[in-house]
Structure formats: C-alpha cells, structure tokens
Amino acid sequence: MRNLALLAALLSVLTGSTHLGYHPQKPNQTISVDVELVNIVFTVFDRKGKFITSLDRERFRVFEDDRTQTITNFSKETDIPLTIALLIDTSGSIRDRLRFEQEAAIEFFYSTLKRGIDKGLLVTFDSGVDLLQDYTDDPEVLADGVRRIRAGGGTSIHDAIHLASSKKLAGHAGRRVIVLISDGDDNSSRISFEEALEEAQRNDVVIYTISTNANSVSRSRDQEHGDKALKKFAEQTGGQAFFPSRVQELAVDFQNISNELRAQYSLAYRPTNFRRDGNFRRVRIEVADKKYQVRARAGYYAPRSKGFE
C-alpha cells in the first residue's frame, strides 16, 4: 500500500491544527501482547447494565480459540492510566449537531481525565484527518481544541482510526482508548474497514462509538450501514456503541463511557498455543454467575517470527 506522508508532522507536539496528508502503509507487525503474556481489560455488567466490580479471579474462565487458559494475573482496575484519542467527524452532514458534540466532548474531558495520570488528544476528520490537539493532561487545553472545530467535507473514518491506533496510541502504557463520534458512513478513506479494525486490534485499542444518526421511523440505507460499522468497531475491540435518539443525549453517553473506564478488570494468561504465526486468536471470558455478562475485545494478533513470514 501507499506510504504514509508527513509522518514527522504528526509525531511532533502541535500547538495548532495540522492537516495530515494520509497515505497509509501495510500494518507492521506491532502486536497487542507481550511475547509470553496476553493481557485483557474487560467489563462485567448485569442485565440492567449496572457495572459489577467486586468479583474475584475464581469467578472467571478464559478461553483462546475455545481452549481453556490459566489466569496468571488478575486485578480490579479503577485507576489504570488512560490514553484517550477523541475522534470527531466534522463532515458537512454533522453541521447542525456540532454544537452539541462540542459541549459533550468538553464535559467528557473534564469528567474523565486525571491530571498527572491520564492524557488525551483530539483528532477531527472529514475528507482528511487533522490532529487538532496533541497529548495533554489538561482538560482546558483540550476544550480549547474542541471549540476550534469547524464542519468540513467528506468522511474518512477508517483513515482516522488507523492513524490514531498506529501512530498515536501504539506503545502507550495503560489503557488505549478511542472515542469516535460519527455517522459511520465512510466515503473518503484510502484504507478499508478491515485494515482500520486490524490496526486497532494489533495495538490493543478499545473503541467506543457514538452515532450521530438520530433514531427515526424512516432510516436511510447509509444510516443503517453506518451504525452497523460503528457497532462492529466497538464490539470487536471490547468497547461499546451508543445510539442516542437525540443529540442532546450525547452527554449521557459520554458519561457512560467515563464510568465504564473506571469500573473494569484486568487479567493475563500465558497462551498454550506457542506458535508465532501472526494469526488472530479469538479470546472469550466467561463469568460463573450467568446473570452477568462480560464485554472484552474479540482477540489479539499473535507475534510473528521470521519463519512464518
């Protein structure tokens, strides 16, 4: 695939908006696991959606490709450092909803980021991808970036997710999170849905999505397709998709994301499959009490040794 241009501009610390000429290359062999240890962050909730945070290790079983694995590490994580990339769709279709998105995004940064521990960045996308504000732990700096957002042209969701996952979130400690606000209808990206999803999975990035397609009796085919894409991005990475019926509900969805990020578990295991073949391994976590459900990423990419290239 094509090379990624202007990478140096992206990786520098920016004080303003920088447009990125995005020419993605084939994903490299960055992996989402240690050479020997697979780490999974997950959420447990009941039938009403209430988070369950008091369960012990003995209540869980983990499977990789349907084979039982032995849990070696387990913790209840409420204060793991967060690295959050907020990706906001600024295509022309969201022009009339932009003010509500801005207000909700600003409140999200203020309620979620802990100074000196967490950090966030702001990316906007229309027909291109712009890093509007690079990493900072200061919600006010991020809020200033949000206030500078202006609506533009097309929609490059896949490019934005690929870029944030591979060039900004990759390698950071703690939880790597994308919060994506969009209608889900990509019409400008240079890479595919599958490539964007793979890059997020390779870098252990959890994606939460908020749809801007307000529910209505009559929905267009593009809206339905867009919402399906948003749901799949979330489900396959261990996040959650939100579909507010009114734009005024965006703030509630942001708060739900913030609450979940502070109510999670973490476990690790050494896989029984030692093959370094670079293949995708499906992971499933089960909880003993069937009235509870688990939300976690669908799996991970194994390391690849030279013998499998």
TAFENZI-V905155 format. One record per residue. N is the residue number from 1. PSI is psi in degrees with one decimal (none if undefined). Layout:
N & PSI
N & PSI
//
This chain:
1 & 173.5
2 & 155.3
3 & 157.5
4 & 111.6
5 & 158.7
6 & 30.4
7 & -38.2
8 & -35.9
9 & -36.6
10 & -41.5
11 & -11.0
12 & 159.6
13 & 122.5
14 & 145.2
15 & -12.2
16 & -162.6
17 & 131.6
18 & 124.8
19 & 138.2
20 & 117.0
21 & 105.2
22 & 112.9
23 & 83.6
24 & 148.5
25 & 169.5
26 & 133.3
27 & 137.6
28 & -168.9
29 & 29.3
30 & 133.1
31 & 161.6
32 & 9.6
33 & 159.0
34 & 162.7
35 & -37.0
36 & -15.7
37 & 130.1
38 & 125.2
39 & 131.9
40 & 124.7
41 & 134.5
42 & 164.8
43 & 141.8
44 & 135.5
45 & 158.6
46 & -173.5
47 & -20.7
48 & 0.4
49 & 3.9
50 & 134.3
51 & 136.7
52 & 116.9
53 & 8.7
54 & 13.0
55 & 150.5
56 & 167.8
57 & -40.0
58 & -15.0
59 & -3.7
60 & 149.4
61 & 145.2
62 & 139.6
63 & 141.4
64 & 119.2
65 & 44.3
66 & 11.0
67 & 131.6
68 & 136.0
69 & 156.1
70 & 121.4
71 & 123.0
72 & -26.7
73 & 143.1
74 & 137.4
75 & 157.3
76 & 110.6
77 & 114.1
78 & -16.4
79 & 28.9
80 & 136.8
81 & 137.8
82 & 134.7
83 & 108.7
84 & 127.6
85 & 115.0
86 & 118.1
87 & 117.8
88 & 126.1
89 & 119.9
90 & 25.4
91 & 165.0
92 & -25.3
93 & -17.0
94 & 9.7
95 & -43.1
96 & -9.1
97 & 0.1
98 & -39.9
99 & -42.1
100 & -38.2
101 & -42.7
102 & -46.5
103 & -43.1
104 & -38.8
105 & -41.4
106 & -46.1
107 & -36.8
108 & -46.7
109 & -42.1
110 & -37.4
111 & -16.3
112 & -45.5
113 & 133.9
114 & 119.8
115 & 135.4
116 & -6.8
117 & -54.2
118 & 166.4
119 & 152.8
120 & 161.6
121 & 163.7
122 & 124.4
123 & 133.9
124 & 154.3
125 & 138.9
126 & -109.8
127 & -13.6
128 & -177.1
129 & 129.2
130 & 131.4
131 & 102.4
132 & -33.8
133 & 124.7
134 & -177.0
135 & 133.8
136 & 154.6
137 & 9.4
138 & 108.5
139 & -31.7
140 & -37.9
141 & -43.2
142 & -38.0
143 & -40.1
144 & -39.6
145 & -42.3
146 & -39.5
147 & -19.9
148 & -5.1
149 & 136.0
150 & 145.3
151 & 146.6
152 & -126.1
153 & -108.1
154 & -161.6
155 & 118.0
156 & 62.3
157 & -48.1
158 & -43.8
159 & -42.5
160 & -43.3
161 & -44.7
162 & -44.9
163 & -48.3
164 & -40.5
165 & -45.7
166 & -30.3
167 & -13.5
168 & -44.0
169 & -27.4
170 & 132.2
171 & -6.4
172 & 145.0
173 & 162.2
174 & -158.7
175 & 132.8
176 & 118.8
177 & 135.4
178 & 130.8
179 & 117.4
180 & 123.6
181 & 117.3
182 & 168.5
183 & -5.1
184 & -4.3
185 & 92.3
186 & 127.4
187 & 9.5
188 & -7.4
189 & 153.5
190 & -9.8
191 & 168.2
192 & 168.9
193 & -46.5
194 & -39.8
195 & -39.1
196 & -44.5
197 & -43.8
198 & -40.8
199 & -39.7
200 & -43.6
201 & -38.9
202 & -28.1
203 & 16.7
204 & 49.0
205 & 127.8
206 & 132.4
207 & 122.7
208 & 133.9
209 & 143.7
210 & 117.1
211 & 141.8
212 & 10.6
213 & 90.3
214 & 134.5
215 & 138.7
216 & 165.5
217 & -41.2
218 & 113.7
219 & 139.0
220 & 162.6
221 & -36.3
222 & -39.8
223 & -44.0
224 & -42.9
225 & -41.9
226 & -43.1
227 & -35.7
228 & -40.1
229 & -43.3
230 & -41.3
231 & -41.5
232 & -41.8
233 & -44.4
234 & -50.6
235 & -39.6
236 & -15.5
237 & 0.3
238 & 10.4
239 & -157.2
240 & 145.2
241 & 137.1
242 & 139.7
243 & 77.4
244 & 140.3
245 & -20.8
246 & 149.0
247 & -25.5
248 & -15.0
249 & -1.6
250 & -40.2
251 & -38.0
252 & -42.3
253 & -41.8
254 & -42.0
255 & -36.0
256 & -39.8
257 & -46.3
258 & -43.9
259 & -41.1
260 & -39.4
261 & -18.8
262 & 15.2
263 & 45.6
264 & 165.4
265 & 163.9
266 & 134.3
267 & 161.2
268 & 152.4
269 & 158.6
270 & 115.2
271 & 142.6
272 & -18.1
273 & 107.7
274 & -0.5
275 & 129.4
276 & 68.9
277 & -2.7
278 & 6.3
279 & 161.8
280 & 131.2
281 & 126.2
282 & 133.9
283 & 137.9
284 & 131.7
285 & 129.6
286 & 143.3
287 & 141.5
288 & -42.0
289 & 113.5
290 & -8.4
291 & -5.7
292 & 153.4
293 & 155.9
294 & 135.0
295 & 119.1
296 & 166.9
297 & 154.2
298 & -21.4
299 & -161.0
300 & 164.7
301 & 125.9
302 & 156.4
303 & 157.3
304 & 124.2
305 & 165.6
306 & -29.3
307 & -17.2
308 & 4.6
309 & none
//
